[in-house]
């Protein structure tokens, strides 16, 4: 009886330990057209970010300046380094260069990962590509001193089998489905939702995307549009 109880307790304890879910984002495949091979652009101002520190970064796979989403109002993520800048500007434009959404954002005082969910007024259309720019406003009187990152985002749709698998799946299982479909933004956001309890999966995902430098950086509350 004692041995049976010991085995039973061990089984219960094992069941309560979250099992690691492998979350690796596939490398960019240029033949699929979902991402491009080059990295997003950026400029380092002379006073905004100290030389030698991890720079302002978008949480995009290293070999992609464009990434996909199925969400009409996806959430975008960036790493904000220590900076004297107190605000940032986010701009979203369509393929013709027309500004669809422009927001001034209050930055956190500490470095870390921040996020911004697009509002309904900036809803993305299926099949369309857009360009975004996130700029630290280091010196509003001299825009050339600002630091920025930019990238492209395309809204797509999932296959019917993938949509069926999503139903009833928990965030990590949903993330796996999105990753298998090369849908970066939704993969990242699902893992971010459970990062508090699943740090290993968060780090594995970022490392697989070439973002190991910021895999352990904390989340910071942001972004409040002015």
C-alpha positions as CSV (number, residue, x, y, z in Angstrom):
1,X,0.0,0.0,0.0
2,X,2.9,2.4,0.8
3,X,4.6,1.7,-2.5
4,X,1.3,2.2,-4.4
5,X,0.8,5.6,-2.7
6,X,4.3,6.7,-3.4
7,X,3.9,5.8,-7.1
8,X,0.6,7.6,-7.3
9,X,2.0,10.7,-5.7
10,X,4.9,10.7,-8.1
11,X,2.5,10.4,-11.0
12,X,0.4,13.3,-9.8
13,X,3.5,15.5,-9.2
14,X,4.7,14.7,-12.7
15,X,1.3,15.6,-14.2
16,X,1.4,19.0,-12.5
17,X,4.8,19.9,-14.1
18,X,4.2,21.7,-17.4
19,X,5.7,19.7,-20.2
20,X,8.1,21.6,-22.5
21,X,6.5,22.4,-25.9
22,X,9.1,22.8,-28.7
23,X,8.5,26.1,-30.4
24,X,10.9,26.8,-33.2
25,X,10.0,29.2,-36.0
26,X,11.0,27.8,-39.4
27,X,13.8,29.7,-41.3
28,X,12.7,32.1,-44.1
29,X,12.0,30.4,-47.4
30,X,12.2,32.9,-50.2
31,X,10.3,30.6,-52.5
32,X,7.2,30.9,-50.4
33,X,7.0,34.7,-50.7
34,X,5.9,35.1,-47.1
35,X,9.1,36.9,-46.0
36,X,12.0,38.6,-47.6
37,X,15.7,37.8,-47.0
38,X,16.8,41.3,-45.9
39,X,16.6,42.7,-42.4
40,X,14.5,45.8,-41.4
41,X,16.1,49.2,-41.7
42,X,17.2,51.4,-38.8
43,X,19.4,54.4,-37.8
44,X,21.3,54.9,-34.7
45,X,21.4,58.5,-33.5
46,X,24.5,59.8,-31.7
47,X,22.8,60.4,-28.3
48,X,19.8,58.1,-28.1
49,X,21.3,54.7,-27.5
50,X,24.8,54.1,-26.1
51,X,27.3,52.5,-28.4
52,X,27.8,48.8,-27.5
53,X,24.4,48.3,-26.0
54,X,21.7,46.1,-27.5
55,X,20.0,48.5,-30.0
56,X,16.3,49.1,-30.6
57,X,15.0,45.9,-32.2
58,X,11.7,44.7,-33.7
59,X,10.8,41.2,-32.6
60,X,10.9,39.8,-36.2
61,X,12.8,36.7,-37.4
62,X,16.3,37.9,-38.2
63,X,16.1,37.1,-41.9
64,X,12.7,38.7,-42.5
65,X,11.7,42.3,-43.1
66,X,8.2,41.1,-43.8
67,X,6.2,38.8,-41.6
68,X,2.6,37.5,-41.7
69,X,-0.5,37.6,-39.5
70,X,-4.0,36.4,-39.8
71,X,-5.3,39.1,-37.3
72,X,-6.8,42.3,-38.7
73,X,-5.4,44.1,-35.7
74,X,-2.3,42.3,-34.7
75,X,0.0,43.0,-31.8
76,X,3.6,44.1,-32.7
77,X,6.6,43.8,-30.3
78,X,9.9,45.6,-30.0
79,X,12.8,45.7,-27.6
80,X,13.4,49.2,-26.2
81,X,17.0,49.8,-24.9
82,X,17.9,52.3,-22.2
83,X,17.4,55.7,-23.8
84,X,16.8,59.3,-22.7
85,X,13.9,59.4,-25.2
86,X,10.6,59.5,-23.4
87,X,8.4,59.0,-26.4
88,X,8.2,57.2,-29.7
89,X,6.3,57.5,-32.9
90,X,4.6,54.5,-34.7
91,X,3.4,54.9,-38.3
92,X,1.6,52.4,-40.5
93,X,1.4,52.9,-44.3
94,X,-0.1,51.0,-47.1
95,X,1.7,49.9,-50.3
96,X,1.0,53.3,-51.9
97,X,2.7,55.0,-49.0
98,X,-0.5,56.5,-47.6
99,X,-0.4,56.8,-43.8
100,X,-3.1,54.7,-42.3
101,X,-2.3,55.1,-38.6
102,X,0.1,57.4,-36.7
103,X,0.5,57.4,-32.9
104,X,2.8,59.1,-30.4
105,X,3.7,56.6,-27.6
106,X,4.8,57.1,-24.1
107,X,7.9,54.9,-23.4
108,X,8.6,53.0,-20.2
109,X,11.5,54.2,-18.0
110,X,13.2,50.8,-18.1
111,X,14.5,48.8,-21.0
112,X,12.6,45.7,-22.1
113,X,10.1,44.3,-24.5
114,X,7.0,46.4,-25.3
115,X,4.0,45.7,-27.5
116,X,1.4,47.7,-29.4
117,X,-1.9,46.3,-30.7
118,X,-3.2,48.0,-33.8
119,X,-6.6,49.7,-33.3
120,X,-9.7,48.9,-35.3
121,X,-9.2,52.1,-37.4
122,X,-5.9,50.5,-38.7
123,X,-7.4,47.1,-39.5
124,X,-5.4,45.1,-42.1
125,X,-7.0,43.6,-45.2
126,X,-6.4,40.0,-46.2
127,X,-3.8,39.8,-49.0
128,X,-2.4,43.3,-48.5
129,X,1.1,44.3,-47.3
130,X,1.9,47.2,-45.1
131,X,5.0,49.0,-43.8
132,X,5.4,50.1,-40.2
133,X,8.1,52.3,-38.6
134,X,8.8,52.6,-34.9
135,X,11.0,55.6,-34.0
136,X,12.5,56.7,-30.7
137,X,12.1,60.5,-30.6
138,X,15.5,61.4,-29.4
139,X,15.5,65.0,-30.7
140,X,12.2,66.3,-32.2
141,X,14.0,69.3,-33.6
142,X,16.5,67.2,-35.4
143,X,14.8,64.0,-36.8
144,X,18.0,62.7,-38.2
145,X,19.1,62.0,-34.6
146,X,16.1,59.7,-34.1
147,X,16.6,55.9,-33.9
148,X,14.1,53.8,-35.8
149,X,13.3,50.3,-37.0
150,X,10.9,49.4,-39.8
151,X,9.4,46.3,-41.4
152,X,6.6,45.0,-43.4
153,X,3.5,43.0,-42.4
154,X,1.1,41.1,-44.6
155,X,-2.3,39.8,-43.5
156,X,-3.0,36.3,-44.8
157,X,-5.4,33.5,-44.0
158,X,-5.0,29.9,-42.6
159,X,-5.9,26.8,-44.4
160,X,-9.1,25.0,-43.4
161,X,-7.2,22.1,-41.6
162,X,-5.2,24.6,-39.6
163,X,-8.3,26.6,-38.7
164,X,-9.9,23.3,-37.5
165,X,-6.9,22.5,-35.3
166,X,-7.0,25.9,-33.7
167,X,-10.4,25.3,-32.3
168,X,-10.1,24.4,-28.6
169,X,-6.3,24.5,-28.7
170,X,-4.5,26.3,-25.8
171,X,-2.2,29.3,-26.6
172,X,1.0,27.1,-27.0
173,X,-0.7,24.6,-29.3
174,X,-2.1,27.6,-31.3
175,X,1.5,29.0,-31.5
176,X,2.7,25.7,-32.9
177,X,0.0,25.7,-35.6
178,X,0.8,29.3,-36.6
179,X,4.5,28.5,-36.6
180,X,4.0,25.5,-38.9
181,X,2.1,27.9,-41.2
182,X,4.9,30.5,-41.2
183,X,2.6,33.1,-39.4
184,X,5.1,34.9,-37.2
185,X,3.1,37.6,-35.4
186,X,0.4,35.3,-34.2
187,X,3.0,32.7,-33.1
188,X,4.9,35.3,-31.1
189,X,1.7,36.8,-29.5
190,X,0.4,33.4,-28.3
191,X,3.7,32.6,-26.6
192,X,3.9,36.1,-25.1
193,X,0.4,35.5,-23.5
194,X,1.8,32.6,-21.5
195,X,5.4,33.7,-21.0
196,X,5.0,34.2,-17.2
197,X,4.6,30.4,-16.8
198,X,6.4,29.2,-19.9
199,X,9.7,31.2,-20.1
200,X,11.5,28.2,-21.7
201,X,9.2,28.2,-24.8
202,X,9.5,32.0,-25.1
203,X,13.3,31.8,-25.1
204,X,13.3,28.8,-27.5
205,X,11.1,30.7,-30.0
206,X,13.2,33.9,-29.9
207,X,16.4,32.0,-30.2
208,X,15.1,30.1,-33.3
209,X,14.3,33.5,-34.8
210,X,17.8,34.9,-34.2
211,X,16.7,37.0,-31.3
212,X,18.8,35.4,-28.5
213,X,20.2,38.8,-27.4
214,X,16.8,39.8,-26.0
215,X,15.3,36.4,-25.1
216,X,15.5,37.0,-21.4
217,X,14.6,40.7,-21.5
218,X,11.5,41.5,-19.3
219,X,8.2,42.8,-20.6
220,X,7.5,46.5,-19.8
221,X,4.2,48.2,-19.7
222,X,3.6,50.1,-22.9
223,X,2.3,51.5,-25.1
224,X,0.0,54.4,-24.3
225,X,-0.7,56.5,-27.3
226,X,-0.7,60.3,-26.6
